[in-house]
Amino acid sequence: MEQAGESAPRPLDGVRVVDLSQIAAGPYGTSLLGDFGADVVKVEPIEGDSMRYVDEGFGSGESAYFYGVNRSKRSVALDLKSEAGYEVLTRLVAGADVFVVAFRPEAVARLRIDYETLRAINPRLIYVTITAFGEQGPRANQPGMDILAQALSGMMGVTGEPGRAPVKVGAPIADFIASFLLGFGVSAALRLRDRTGQGDRISISLLNGLLATFANYVTAVDRSGLVVRRQGGAHPQLVPYQPFLDSEGRYFVLACLNDKFWERMLPVLDPYGNFRDPRYALNQDRVLHRRELCGRLQAVFVKHPAKYWLEQFEAVGVPCSPINDFAEALVDPQVVANQGAMHLTHPTHGDYLVLNNPIRFERSPTGPWGYAPSLGEHTDAILAELGYSREEVEHLRELGVVRSSPSR
């Protein structure tokens, strides 16, 4: 599918998002809203989002990490602890549609950016709070991050090889699931506001987002006592559904989701022994005989390269895949066909690679449109939009209330 022309309206044109989030979950979620056309105003502290400083991919204060999750938005640098800075924020809120904050509840209250306070300024405001663990309970005011949510949710507990230490999922999955939930929740809230005329409050936590990914396990755990243990690359409910090693020391995945696929595998396996044993006919029995069956399969798969096996199984319609590293994934023919990555052009640093928005519309552009902004790059323009005169902006800058980046 071709991406719609840039002249076509974007889905969220006319929606303004005030973004006070930092790190990854909120910033990437608001970037996706920006891809959809929302005017995302990233409100940063005077020193900037802390993730600007985790590396120097584009120079000091312009990390590659930050560039990866903060496209399609504008930046204003503001001291929210000052009365003048808070006044700027309230003007932004008065004209905003969405407000996103990712601070602990106690910090939200201290800064006077809680829902009730901002709703009094703008009753149509959709207020989104992102926390690690939720806003109530014993961990509500504890520092939170992706790895802690992975640990607490059970995600790390089921990830890794049997008998070895738990493993964090390679990507910051708790952060990015929260990003996707942010877009989902905001879109639903905008639709609700169309009908009621009123905004609402959305609460998203990294912990709840990860728990939601266990939807296929939870009922089985409750109903049948399934014990979900670490299985490495395998699946506790399906066999064979895991990586196997080939003759060249590379791994590939075989994903036998049901008995139909197992039956399709059998002609490929027939030359290597009796895999038509009745004990293997049904998935529930293959699960019971997991170690024996997968051991036999592994002894077969080391006889040929992965390419050979993938061709054999694809020919009979059995789900399978090579296991790419990330560099290989970016150039995989399917990822390329999907336009999974694209370049943005920065006025100083030139082209750099980002992942495309995973949601595509037929008649509306939804991809990234702008590079990650420098700290305070749009401060002057945004304050002018809020009615501040040039002299007032300069006075705020002299007071240290706002910060502007040099013009490019």
Residue pairs with C-beta under 8 A, 6 or more apart in sequence:
1 360
1 362
3 339
3 360
3 365
3 366
3 367
4 361
4 362
4 363
4 364
4 365
4 366
5 365
6 365
6 369
8 363
8 364
8 365
9 37
9 364
10 35
10 36
10 37
10 364
10 365
10 366
11 36
11 37
11 361
11 364
11 366
12 33
12 36
12 37
12 38
12 190
13 37
13 38
14 37
15 33
15 37
15 38
15 39
15 97
15 98
15 190
16 38
16 39
16 40
16 41
16 95
16 96
16 97
16 98
17 30
17 33
17 34
17 38
17 39
17 40
17 41
17 96
17 97
17 98
17 99
17 100
17 186
18 41
18 43
18 89
18 92
18 93
18 96
18 98
18 99
18 100
19 26
19 27
19 30
19 40
19 41
19 42
19 43
19 73
19 100
20 26
20 43
20 99
20 100
20 101
20 102
20 103
20 113
21 27
21 29
21 30
21 100
21 101
21 102
21 130
22 44
22 49
22 50
22 51
22 102
23 49
23 50
23 51
23 102
23 145
23 175
24 51
24 69
24 146
24 172
24 175
24 176
24 179
25 102
25 130
25 174
25 175
25 176
25 178
25 179
25 182
25 204
25 206
26 100
26 101
26 102
26 130
26 178
26 179
26 182
27 42
27 49
27 51
27 69
27 70
28 69
28 70
28 175
28 176
28 179
29 100
29 130
29 178
29 179
29 180
29 181
29 182
29 183
30 38
30 40
30 42
30 73
30 100
30 182
31 40
31 69
31 70
31 71
31 72
31 73
31 368
32 179
32 180
32 182
32 183
32 357
32 359
33 40
33 98
33 182
33 183
33 186
34 40
34 71
34 72
34 73
34 368
34 369
34 370
35 71
35 72
35 357
35 366
35 367
35 368
35 369
36 183
36 357
36 359
36 366
37 365
38 97
38 98
39 74
40 72
40 73
40 74
41 73
41 74
41 75
41 76
41 92
41 96
41 378
41 382
42 49
42 70
42 73
42 74
42 75
42 76
42 373
43 76
43 78
43 80
43 89
43 92
44 75
44 76
44 77
44 78
44 375
44 376
45 77
45 78
45 79
45 80
46 77
46 78
46 79
46 400
46 402
46 403
48 61
48 77
48 375
49 66
49 70
49 375
51 63
51 65
51 66
51 69
52 61
52 62
52 63
52 66
52 375
53 60
53 61
53 63
54 63
54 65
54 66
55 63
55 64
55 65
56 62
56 63
57 63
57 64
57 65
57 67
58 64
58 67
58 346
58 348
58 349
58 352
61 375
62 372
62 374
66 372
67 346
67 352
67 354
67 371
67 372
68 354
68 355
68 372
69 372
70 372
70 373
71 344
71 354
71 368
71 369
71 370
71 371
71 372
72 368
72 369
72 370
73 370
73 372
73 373
74 373
74 377
74 378
74 381
74 382
75 373
75 374
75 375
75 376
75 377
75 378
75 379
75 405
76 88
76 376
76 378
76 379
76 382
76 383
76 402
77 375
77 376
77 379
77 402
77 403
77 404
77 405
78 85
78 88
78 89
78 379
78 401
78 402
78 403
79 85
79 400
79 401
79 402
80 86
80 89
80 111
80 113
81 111
82 399
82 401
84 396
84 399
84 401
85 396
85 401
85 402
86 111
86 112
88 383
88 386
88 388
88 396
88 401
88 402
89 113
90 121
91 386
91 387
92 382
92 386
93 99
93 118
93 121
93 122
93 125
94 121
94 122
95 122
95 386
96 122
96 125
97 124
97 125
97 126
97 190
98 125
98 126
98 127
98 128
98 186
98 189
98 190
99 113
99 118
99 125
99 126
99 127
99 128
100 128
100 130
100 182
101 108
101 113
101 127
101 128
101 129
101 130
102 129
102 130
102 131
103 111
103 113
104 131
104 140
104 141
104 142
104 143
104 144
105 131
105 135
105 140
105 141
106 141
108 114
108 129
115 127
115 129
115 201
118 125
118 127
119 125
119 127
119 199
119 201
122 199
123 198
123 199
124 193
124 197
124 198
124 199
125 199
126 186
126 189
126 190
126 193
126 199
126 200
126 202
127 199
127 200
127 201
127 202
128 182
128 185
128 186
128 201
128 202
128 203
128 204
129 135
129 201
129 202
129 203
129 204
130 178
130 182
130 204
130 205
130 206
131 140
131 144
131 203
131 204
131 205
131 206
132 139
132 142
132 143
132 144
132 145
132 148
132 149
132 205
132 206
132 207
133 139
133 140
133 142
133 144
133 148
133 149
133 152
133 205
133 206
133 207
134 140
134 203
134 205
134 207
134 208
135 203
135 205
139 152
144 206
145 206
146 172
146 173
146 174
146 175
146 206
147 156
147 168
149 155
149 174
149 205
149 206
149 207
149 209
149 210
150 156
150 159
150 168
150 169
150 173
150 174
150 210
151 157
151 166
152 207
153 174
153 207
153 210
153 211
153 214
154 210
154 211
154 214
154 228
155 169
155 173
155 174
155 210
155 213
156 166
156 167
156 168
156 169
157 166
157 230
158 228
158 229
158 230
158 231
158 236
159 166
159 167
159 168
159 169
159 230
160 166
160 167
160 230
160 232
161 167
161 230
161 232
162 229
162 230
162 231
162 232
164 230
166 230
173 210
173 213
174 206
174 207
174 209
174 210
175 206
177 206
177 209
177 210
177 212
177 213
178 204
178 205
178 206
178 209
181 204
181 209
182 202
182 204
183 359
185 202
185 204
186 202
189 199
189 200
189 202
192 200
193 199
193 200
216 237
217 226
217 228
217 236
217 237
220 226
220 237
221 227
221 228
226 236
226 237
227 236
228 236
229 236
231 242
232 242
232 243
233 242
233 243
233 251
233 253
234 241
234 242
234 290
234 294
235 241
235 242
236 287
237 287
238 255
238 256
238 257
238 283
238 287
239 256
239 283
239 286
239 287
239 289
239 290
239 293
239 294
240 254
240 256
240 286
240 293
240 294
240 297
241 254
241 255
241 256
241 257
242 253
242 254
242 294
243 251
243 252
243 253
243 323
244 251
244 252
244 253
244 254
244 294
244 297
244 298
244 301
244 309
245 251
245 298
245 301
245 302
246 252
246 301
246 302
246 304
246 305
246 306
246 308
246 309
247 302
247 303
247 304
247 305
248 305
248 306
250 305
250 306
250 322
250 323
251 306
251 323
252 301
252 306
252 309
252 310
252 320
252 321
252 322
252 323
253 320
253 321
253 322
253 323
254 265
254 297
254 309
254 313
254 318
254 319
254 320
255 261
255 318
255 319
255 320
255 321
256 262
256 265
256 283
256 318
256 319
257 319
258 283
259 281
259 282
259 283
261 317
261 318
261 319
262 280
262 281
262 283
262 286
264 316
264 317
264 318
265 275
265 313
265 316
265 318
266 275
266 276
267 316
268 312
268 313
268 316
268 318
269 275
269 297
269 300
270 276
272 300
272 303
273 296
273 300
275 296
278 285
279 285
279 288
279 289
280 286
280 289
280 293
286 293
301 309
306 322
309 320
310 320
310 321
310 322
313 319
313 320
314 320
322 328
324 332
329 335
330 340
330 341
330 353
335 341
338 356
339 356
340 355
340 356
341 353
341 354
341 355
341 356
342 353
342 354
342 355
342 356
342 367
342 368
343 351
343 352
343 353
343 354
344 351
344 352
344 354
344 368
344 370
344 371
345 351
345 371
346 352
346 371
346 372
347 371
347 408
348 408
352 371
354 368
356 367
356 368
357 366
357 367
357 368
359 366
360 366
360 367
374 405
374 408
375 403
375 405
376 402
376 403
376 404
376 405
377 404
377 405
377 408
379 393
379 402
379 403
379 404
379 405
380 393
380 404
383 392
383 393
383 396
383 402
384 390
384 393
388 396
393 402
396 402
397 403
397 404
